[in-house]
Amino acid sequence: MPMRPLALALALALAPAASARAADAAPAARPEALHLEPGAVARHQIVAVGRDVLVQGEALAGVAALDGSVRIEGSVAGDVTVLGGDAVLAATASVAGDVHVLGGTLRAERGARLGGRSVAYPTFSRAWLTLLEGPSLGLSSSSPLVIAAKLGLVAAWLALCLLLFATGGRSLLATAEEVRLEPLRCFTTGLVGIASAALTALLFSAVLPPLVAVPILVLVALAALLAKLWGMVAIFHALGDAVTRRVARRRLLALHAAVFGVLILGALKFVPYAGVWAWSAATLVGVGAALRTKFGRREPWFVGDVPAAALSRP
């Protein structure tokens, strides 16, 4: 059990960097699989990033793979966690712990022995990579498909700015002000919020029955997505307003500043490495600002956070 949160935290931390390397390099042969040969014993956890794992020996701890598949032909005493790949349990495989596959499929051949739970979410990793603005894995950054996808995302962000400023302009401005005043605290809050959501989803999927866990997972994913969308529009406004103030020495209308911010960050999407990290950092800051301001309402999340003097008012 303790290895699953560690593997997921590692995956979330490394997802933007791994995506950047895969997207900015021309398609090439996949690195050789990490191979635990027959008769070999691994006493510590096996972790692979961007490559497959083949276990034919004996793994005394867990096995984790990011952007790679895992094939078990020997024995694993711990858990098997796969993000962005498939898991295959051969007929001779023996896994004492749980098997979690996020963004791939799980196939167990006849005769395979599994001591714990088996959970597979084929689209889970794609959802989190989208949340972190990771580009398409395995495609060059100059690929027409990648360029078209990025332009489509920029157009979607522009449409979202129009919608949110038309329905909640004042609240968005309050969130944007929080970004301007406390960017580091917003970043920390966003990092803690996303990590907590991921670990909560993983915990519920491991402990609760599917009939109860699936609706909770959907709610967690929707809450994270709403916080990202709201926070990113606030980021666009704060960035556009700050740049125009310093460069043009003037203030734009709120919607114009947000559109300008979309264009600035949209241009960064096409810059190798810098674009991925800039959007990932902006996502964390935006989510944190949305949570800190309660989507611009600046109200406490819990009744206990309200000062006693406020509660005593008639």
ABEGO torsion letter per residue (X at the ends): XAAAAAAAAAAAAAAAAAAAAAAABBBBBBBBBBBBBBGBBBABBBBBBGBBBBBABBBABBBBBBGBBBBBABBBABBBBBBGBBBBBBAABBBABBBBBBGBBBBBBBGBBBABBBBBBAAAAAAAAAAAGBBBBGBBAABAAAAAAAAAAAAAAAAAAAAAAAABAAAAAAAAAAAAABAAAAAAAAAAAAAAAAAAAAAAAAABBAAAAAAAAAAAAAAAAAAAAAAAAAAAAAAAAAAAAAAAGBBBBAAAAAAAAAAAAAAAAABBGAAAAAAAAAAAAAAAAAAAAGGGAGBBABAAABBAAAAABX
